[in-house]
Amino acid sequence: MTDAVPMNEGRALATGPGALSGLRVVDLTRVLGGPYCTMILSDHGAEVIKLEPPQGDEVRDWGPPFNEDGDASYFVGVNRNKKSVGLDLGKPAGREVLMRLLEGADVLIENFKPGSMEKWGLGFEEVLSKRFPRLIHCRVSGFGATGPLGGFPGYDAIVQAMVGLMSINGTENSGPTRLGTPIVDIATGLYSAIAILMALHERERSGKGQYCDMTLHDCGMALLHPHAANFFLSGKRPVATGNPHPNLAPYAKFKTRTCEIFVGCGNDPTFRKFAAFLGLGDLGSDPRFATNGGRTTNRAALTEILEARFAEEDGHDLCQRMLAAGLPAGPVLHVDEAMAQAHTAHRAMITEKDGFVGLGTPIKLSRTPGGTRAAPPRFAEHTRSALAEKGFSAEEIAKLEEAGVLVEARRK
């Protein structure tokens, strides 16, 4: 059980053991999708032992910026609460260490190229499910092990391109555009956490573990709503529309005197209220704009009217008044501005501990809240202590270090 963290040590910290207290996770993932998943689990009390290869998780080098230990923000942002052990799985003795760590573990998550675990004699069906019948084995890969793309490597932007996400992002002039966040990797981490929790829930009934086959391809494609739904119904190829919504109007960005804002109307009564608020009540009964279908068809005319109306407004003040009136609107903020918002602080969406600053957990539970428990680990920071906790003797650890199985300094 994880001890409660005194609140005076930082912000948005865990104050209890968490909803997943007692869950043991062995994490063999690197980069983003898998680590994002295990960060979610660790925020809510799971013990996560991150087994890093001798070279370390490569995103430790994906900077600048770097922290004082030389780790890049890309690593720091998704690896809090975890214990880092440097382990060479290329050596048979390293695989033996892994098998010992899996004794009593609930979850194994890895993102090796499909076939790697099987090549090492660690395949789920042949080995792990028989030796550890309650183990949940989650594999994160680009395209899965089989099929026309089976076994090929996958990267966020490549998959964004291949599943159609880039084609519906951007504008008519820009052409297909990569989303500004690694949305496929992050979504895969989220879906993987959901899959693991589903498998754990089912295990309560069956007593059996199972294999979770998670791919960037599938998770990226699952993000295509409403564009895929539009295509299935109309047969027409979806195209990039920029900021405006393909199915709603108004649902777009507009310039004001002080900033850009985004407004949206999800139904006809809201639009009538929106028009009246702006002193444009006649728009609600105008045949061109009375229904969402009409507004979408006559988007250009509606946009021209709204652009003229918003041009001299103070966007920040206008959005505040619209929100108070129950109308969806918000200023378009830069990242630093969003971090400085009072509501960001109120929702505990910035966390801080021992010099680490990051985004807080968005999952708010009333009885078992999650949060930061420890700063992201230095490479192999917990090699000795984590193994000792799992029953390795000091003599065994020393021999493994001498043999180069346990690695305490990154190999470049």
URNORQUI-V694787 format. One record per residue. N is the residue number from 1. RES is the residue in three letters. SS is DSSP state (hx for helix, st for strand, lp for the rest). Layout:
N,RES,SS ; N,RES,SS
This chain:
1,MET,lp ; 2,THR,lp ; 3,ASP,lp ; 4,ALA,lp ; 5,VAL,lp ; 6,PRO,lp ; 7,MET,hx ; 8,ASN,hx ; 9,GLU,hx ; 10,GLY,st ; 11,ARG,st ; 12,ALA,lp ; 13,LEU,st ; 14,ALA,lp ; 15,THR,lp ; 16,GLY,lp ; 17,PRO,lp ; 18,GLY,lp ; 19,ALA,lp ; 20,LEU,lp ; 21,SER,lp ; 22,GLY,lp ; 23,LEU,lp ; 24,ARG,st ; 25,VAL,st ; 26,VAL,st ; 27,ASP,st ; 28,LEU,st ; 29,THR,lp ; 30,ARG,lp ; 31,VAL,lp ; 32,LEU,lp ; 33,GLY,hx ; 34,GLY,hx ; 35,PRO,hx ; 36,TYR,hx ; 37,CYS,hx ; 38,THR,hx ; 39,MET,hx ; 40,ILE,hx ; 41,LEU,hx ; 42,SER,hx ; 43,ASP,hx ; 44,HIS,lp ; 45,GLY,lp ; 46,ALA,lp ; 47,GLU,st ; 48,VAL,st ; 49,ILE,st ; 50,LYS,st ; 51,LEU,st ; 52,GLU,st ; 53,PRO,lp ; 54,PRO,lp ; 55,GLN,lp ; 56,GLY,lp ; 57,ASP,lp ; 58,GLU,hx ; 59,VAL,hx ; 60,ARG,hx ; 61,ASP,hx ; 62,TRP,lp ; 63,GLY,lp ; 64,PRO,lp ; 65,PRO,lp ; 66,PHE,st ; 67,ASN,lp ; 68,GLU,lp ; 69,ASP,lp ; 70,GLY,lp ; 71,ASP,lp ; 72,ALA,st ; 73,SER,hx ; 74,TYR,hx ; 75,PHE,hx ; 76,VAL,hx ; 77,GLY,lp ; 78,VAL,lp ; 79,ASN,lp ; 80,ARG,lp ; 81,ASN,lp ; 82,LYS,lp ; 83,LYS,st ; 84,SER,st ; 85,VAL,st ; 86,GLY,st ; 87,LEU,st ; 88,ASP,lp ; 89,LEU,lp ; 90,GLY,lp ; 91,LYS,lp ; 92,PRO,hx ; 93,ALA,hx ; 94,GLY,hx ; 95,ARG,hx ; 96,GLU,hx ; 97,VAL,hx ; 98,LEU,hx ; 99,MET,hx ; 100,ARG,hx ; 101,LEU,hx ; 102,LEU,hx ; 103,GLU,lp ; 104,GLY,lp ; 105,ALA,lp ; 106,ASP,lp ; 107,VAL,st ; 108,LEU,st ; 109,ILE,st ; 110,GLU,st ; 111,ASN,lp ; 112,PHE,lp ; 113,LYS,lp ; 114,PRO,lp ; 115,GLY,lp ; 116,SER,hx ; 117,MET,hx ; 118,GLU,hx ; 119,LYS,hx ; 120,TRP,lp ; 121,GLY,lp ; 122,LEU,lp ; 123,GLY,lp ; 124,PHE,hx ; 125,GLU,hx ; 126,GLU,hx ; 127,VAL,hx ; 128,LEU,hx ; 129,SER,hx ; 130,LYS,hx ; 131,ARG,hx ; 132,PHE,lp ; 133,PRO,lp ; 134,ARG,lp ; 135,LEU,lp ; 136,ILE,st ; 137,HIS,st ; 138,CYS,st ; 139,ARG,st ; 140,VAL,st ; 141,SER,st ; 142,GLY,lp ; 143,PHE,lp ; 144,GLY,lp ; 145,ALA,lp ; 146,THR,lp ; 147,GLY,lp ; 148,PRO,lp ; 149,LEU,lp ; 150,GLY,lp ; 151,GLY,lp ; 152,PHE,lp ; 153,PRO,lp ; 154,GLY,lp ; 155,TYR,lp ; 156,ASP,hx ; 157,ALA,hx ; 158,ILE,hx ; 159,VAL,hx ; 160,GLN,hx ; 161,ALA,hx ; 162,MET,hx ; 163,VAL,hx ; 164,GLY,lp ; 165,LEU,lp ; 166,MET,hx ; 167,SER,hx ; 168,ILE,hx ; 169,ASN,lp ; 170,GLY,lp ; 171,THR,lp ; 172,GLU,lp ; 173,ASN,lp ; 174,SER,lp ; 175,GLY,lp ; 176,PRO,lp ; 177,THR,lp ; 178,ARG,lp ; 179,LEU,lp ; 180,GLY,lp ; 181,THR,lp ; 182,PRO,lp ; 183,ILE,hx ; 184,VAL,hx ; 185,ASP,hx ; 186,ILE,hx ; 187,ALA,hx ; 188,THR,hx ; 189,GLY,hx ; 190,LEU,hx ; 191,TYR,hx ; 192,SER,hx ; 193,ALA,hx ; 194,ILE,hx ; 195,ALA,hx ; 196,ILE,hx ; 197,LEU,hx ; 198,MET,hx ; 199,ALA,hx ; 200,LEU,hx ; 201,HIS,hx ; 202,GLU,hx ; 203,ARG,hx ; 204,GLU,hx ; 205,ARG,hx ; 206,SER,hx ; 207,GLY,lp ; 208,LYS,lp ; 209,GLY,lp ; 210,GLN,lp ; 211,TYR,st ; 212,CYS,st ; 213,ASP,st ; 214,MET,st ; 215,THR,st ; 216,LEU,hx ; 217,HIS,hx ; 218,ASP,hx ; 219,CYS,hx ; 220,GLY,hx ; 221,MET,hx ; 222,ALA,lp ; 223,LEU,lp ; 224,LEU,lp ; 225,HIS,lp ; 226,PRO,lp ; 227,HIS,hx ; 228,ALA,hx ; 229,ALA,hx ; 230,ASN,hx ; 231,PHE,hx ; 232,PHE,hx ; 233,LEU,hx ; 234,SER,hx ; 235,GLY,lp ; 236,LYS,lp ; 237,ARG,lp ; 238,PRO,lp ; 239,VAL,lp ; 240,ALA,lp ; 241,THR,lp ; 242,GLY,lp ; 243,ASN,lp ; 244,PRO,lp ; 245,HIS,lp ; 246,PRO,lp ; 247,ASN,lp ; 248,LEU,lp ; 249,ALA,lp ; 250,PRO,lp ; 251,TYR,st ; 252,ALA,st ; 253,LYS,st ; 254,PHE,st ; 255,LYS,st ; 256,THR,lp ; 257,ARG,lp ; 258,THR,lp ; 259,CYS,lp ; 260,GLU,st ; 261,ILE,st ; 262,PHE,st ; 263,VAL,st ; 264,GLY,st ; 265,CYS,lp ; 266,GLY,lp ; 267,ASN,lp ; 268,ASP,hx ; 269,PRO,hx ; 270,THR,hx ; 271,PHE,hx ; 272,ARG,hx ; 273,LYS,hx ; 274,PHE,hx ; 275,ALA,hx ; 276,ALA,hx ; 277,PHE,hx ; 278,LEU,lp ; 279,GLY,lp ; 280,LEU,lp ; 281,GLY,hx ; 282,ASP,hx ; 283,LEU,hx ; 284,GLY,hx ; 285,SER,lp ; 286,ASP,lp ; 287,PRO,lp ; 288,ARG,lp ; 289,PHE,lp ; 290,ALA,lp ; 291,THR,lp ; 292,ASN,hx ; 293,GLY,hx ; 294,GLY,hx ; 295,ARG,hx ; 296,THR,hx ; 297,THR,hx ; 298,ASN,lp ; 299,ARG,hx ; 300,ALA,hx ; 301,ALA,hx ; 302,LEU,hx ; 303,THR,hx ; 304,GLU,hx ; 305,ILE,hx ; 306,LEU,hx ; 307,GLU,hx ; 308,ALA,hx ; 309,ARG,hx ; 310,PHE,hx ; 311,ALA,lp ; 312,GLU,lp ; 313,GLU,lp ; 314,ASP,lp ; 315,GLY,hx ; 316,HIS,hx ; 317,ASP,hx ; 318,LEU,hx ; 319,CYS,hx ; 320,GLN,hx ; 321,ARG,hx ; 322,MET,hx ; 323,LEU,hx ; 324,ALA,hx ; 325,ALA,lp ; 326,GLY,lp ; 327,LEU,lp ; 328,PRO,lp ; 329,ALA,st ; 330,GLY,st ; 331,PRO,st ; 332,VAL,lp ; 333,LEU,lp ; 334,HIS,lp ; 335,VAL,hx ; 336,ASP,hx ; 337,GLU,hx ; 338,ALA,hx ; 339,MET,hx ; 340,ALA,lp ; 341,GLN,lp ; 342,ALA,hx ; 343,HIS,hx ; 344,THR,hx ; 345,ALA,hx ; 346,HIS,hx ; 347,ARG,lp ; 348,ALA,lp ; 349,MET,lp ; 350,ILE,st ; 351,THR,st ; 352,GLU,st ; 353,LYS,st ; 354,ASP,lp ; 355,GLY,lp ; 356,PHE,st ; 357,VAL,st ; 358,GLY,st ; 359,LEU,st ; 360,GLY,lp ; 361,THR,lp ; 362,PRO,lp ; 363,ILE,lp ; 364,LYS,lp ; 365,LEU,lp ; 366,SER,lp ; 367,ARG,lp ; 368,THR,lp ; 369,PRO,lp ; 370,GLY,lp ; 371,GLY,lp ; 372,THR,st ; 373,ARG,lp ; 374,ALA,lp ; 375,ALA,lp ; 376,PRO,lp ; 377,PRO,lp ; 378,ARG,lp ; 379,PHE,lp ; 380,ALA,lp ; 381,GLU,lp ; 382,HIS,lp ; 383,THR,hx ; 384,ARG,hx ; 385,SER,hx ; 386,ALA,hx ; 387,LEU,hx ; 388,ALA,hx ; 389,GLU,hx ; 390,LYS,lp ; 391,GLY,lp ; 392,PHE,lp ; 393,SER,lp ; 394,ALA,hx ; 395,GLU,hx ; 396,GLU,hx ; 397,ILE,hx ; 398,ALA,hx ; 399,LYS,hx ; 400,LEU,hx ; 401,GLU,hx ; 402,GLU,hx ; 403,ALA,lp ; 404,GLY,lp ; 405,VAL,lp ; 406,LEU,st ; 407,VAL,lp ; 408,GLU,lp ; 409,ALA,lp ; 410,ARG,lp ; 411,ARG,lp ; 412,LYS,lp
